[in-house]
Amino acid sequence: MNEFFKRSLTGIIFVAVILAGTTIHPLIFPPVFLTFLVLTQYEFYKLIEKAGYIPQTLVGSVLGGLFFILCNLTVQKIIPQQYCLLILPVIIFIFLFEVLRKKPDTLQNSMLTLGGFVYTVIPFSLLNFIVYPGFPNDNRFNPWILIGIFIIVWAYDSMAYAGGTLFGKHKIFKTISPKKSWEGLISGAIFATIAGIMNAVIFQSLTIFNWIVSAIIIVAFGTIGDVFESKIKRDLNIKDSGNILPGHGGFLDRFDSLLFAIPVVYIWLILGGNI
């Protein structure tokens, strides 16, 4: 199959699943994004294993999935919000299971397991609070802010790739991510901002100012997230985090920018009184 066609088809299916999981029904959202979380976290732990360490892949993934479910039940007001504090014993359990395993490199393995939890589970779990923006006073599902965030991410990624391919001459990080250029970043940033303005017109969930600031945050921190994962892969001398998405690599490759951007966007929305 032609590489461009394969990449395009995979991208269309990937976007369709995200849109379906976000817009069809509130009950569809948790299983779709829980699946994304578990697969992304699993790929991260597998990368760590290639570096010679032995993270708690099963324990970390199970605890990550449970915490995501806990957050979803909390925003739906099925359980009290104080239950989110259960993240504290989750951290303790990671260290406890490491002691019980009796593997070498105890400190490194436990910290890398915890790092995978913070890196992947926290951002995905925050999505629950974004689609329930009225929490804790209102438990109505509202997917449009999250849809708008995804639109900005896709606009940035697509146009950064196109701009870098067509005009890229000045590299940002030659040794870490040689394909990324300032021309691509600027192209992506312009279209991300345009996407933010369009979101303000279409969804009207946030003001045009808040959408533009969100777009700037996504460009800045999304780029850092992308470069961070690129650095990990370059250190391990691998191209992709996985091969489950033909033409796109793995789920970590697809969500790397979002993992860094979501927490900062969420903080911005909270501080601005938008959710």
N, C-alpha and C positions, 0 to 999 in steps of 0.2 A: 504494500500500500504506500502511495506517495506520502512522504514525511509531512508535508504541509497539510494534506487532506486529513491525515491521521491526527495531527495536532489540533486542527480546526474542529474535527468531529468530537474529539475528547473534550475540548474546551466548551463546545456547545452543550454537551451532556452534563458536564460539571456545573455550568452556570444554571442549566435547567433544574438540576437536583437542588441547588442552593435556593433558587427562587421558589420551587415547589415546597421545599422544607420550611421556608419562611412565610409563605403567603397562603397556602391552602387551608390550613387549620392549626390552631394552637397545639393540638395533640401530635401533629406531624413534626413540629419543630424539635422536641427533645430527642427522639430516636435518630433523626438525621444528623444533628450536630453532635450528639453523643458518639455516633459512629465516626464522624470526622475527627473528634477529639481522640478517641482510642487509637485510631490508625495513625494519627500524627504523633501522638506520644510514643507509640510503639516504634515508629520509624526513628525517632530521636534516640531511644534506648538502643536500637540496633546500630546506629552510628557510633554510640559510645562503646559498644562491644567491639567494633572494628578498631577502636583505639587501644584495645587490650584490657579494658575494665569490665566489670561484671555488675551492671546495675540491676536493681530488682524490677525487672521488666514486668512480670506478672503482678506483683504486689503494687508497684507504682501505677500500673494501668487500671487495676481494679479500684484502688483508692481514688484515682483521678475520675473515673467514671462515677463512683459513688458521690463524690463532691459535686460534680456537675448536676446529678439528679437532685441532690440536696438543695442546691441553689434554685433549680427549677421549681421544686415543691415550695420553696420559701417565697418566691415571687408570685406564685399563684395563691399564696396565703393558705395553703393546705397544711403547712406546719409553721410554727412561730419563727420569726426571723432570727431569734437567738440561736437557733440550731446551726447557723453558719459558723458559729464559734467552734464547731466540731473539727474545723480545719486544724486546730491546735493538737488534738490527739492524733490526727492523721500524720502530722510531722513526727510525733513521738513514735508512732508505729513504724515509720520508715527506718528509724534508728534501731528500734527493737528488733525488727526482722533481720536487719543487717548483722546484729550480734548473734542471733540464732543461726544464721547461715554458716558462720565460721569460715568465710571466704577471705582470701588475702586482700589487702588494700581496703580495709574496712572504712576508713575515713573518706577516701576518694569515692568508693562505690555508693556510700550513703549520701554524700553530698551531690553526686551526679544524679542519683535517683530523685532527690529533693529538687535539684535544679531542673530536671525534666518536668516535674510537677509544676514548678513556678513558671517555666518557659511555655508550657502548652496548656495546662489545666486552668490556670487563673484566667488567661485571656478568653478561652472558650466559655468558661463559667460566667464571665462578665456579660456575655451575649444575652444571657437570661434576663439581666437587669435592663439591658437596652431595649429588648422587645416587650418589656413590661415597664414602660417609662414612668408610670404613675405610682410604682412601688415606693413606700409601703401603704399608701392611702388608697390606691386603686389597683385592682388586679386584672384590668382589661389588657388583652394582647394587642400590641400595635407594632407591626413589623416594619413600618416605613422608614424609620430612622436607620435601622440596620440595612435595609435594602439600599438606601441612599449611600451608606458607607461602602457597601460592596460595589456600587456603581462607580464611586470615586476611585476605589482600589483598581477596578478593572480598567477604567479610563487611563489611570496613571501607568499601570503595567503595560497596557497595549501600546499607548502612544510613546512611552519611554523606549520600548523595544523598536517601534517603527522609526522614531526619531534617531535613535542610536544607530540603527541599521543604515539609514539614508544619509545622515549627516555626521555621525560620530567620529570625531578626530581627537578630542582631548579627553583622555581617560581619567576617571576619578580615582580608582584604586587599581593600578596596573598589575600588581602582584597578587591581589586577592580576587578581584573580579574584572578581568581585562576587557570584557564586553561592555561594561558600563561606562558611559561617557557623560560629560557635562551637557552635551547637546541633547542626549536622550533624556537626562533628568529634567532639563528645562522644558522640553517638549511635553513630557509626562506631566510636569507641574502645571503647565498652561491648561492642558485638557482636564486635569483633575479639578482645577479651579472652575473651569466652565461647567464640569459635571456638578460641582457643588452649587453653582448658581441655578442650574436646571433643577436640581433637587428642591431648592427653595420654591421654585415656581410650581413643580409637579406635586410634591408631597405636602409642602406647607407645614411640616412638623416642626421645623426650626426656622429662624430668621435667616436671611441671606448672609448676614455677617457671621452667624454661627456655622453655617455650612462652609463658608470660605475658610474660616479658621480651622474647621475640621479637616478640610482638604489640605491645608498647609501642614497640619499635624500628620496626616496620613502620608504625605510625600516625605516629610522629614524622617519620621520614625519608621515608616515602611521601608525606606531606603536603608536605614541602619539595620533593620531586621533582615533584609535581603542580604546585605553584605556580611552580617554576622553568620548566617547559615552558609554563605559562600566560603567564608574563612574556615568553618568547620570542615566542609567538604574538601577544600584545598589541602588542609592539614592531613586529611585521611586519603587524599589522592583518589577521590571518587567524583563522578559527574553529577549523579542524582541521589536523593535520599531513598528512593525506591523506584519501582517500575510499574506500579499498579495503574498509573495514568499514562497510557501510550502517548509519547510525544511531549509529555509534561513532567515526567519523573514520578515523584511520590507526593503524598499529601503535605508533607513538611515543605516541599518545594513550592507548593501552591499557597500555603498559608503563612510562609515565613514573614512576609511583610505585615500581615494582619496581626500576628502574635505580638509584635512590638507596638503597633499603632493603636490597637483596641484599648489597652489600659489607659493610654494618654488621652485618647478621644473621650473615653468614659469619664475620666477625671475632669476634663474640660466641660463636658455636658453637665456634670454634677455641680461644679463651681459656678457655672453660668446660670444655674437654676433652670436648665432645659429639661431635665428629667429628675 
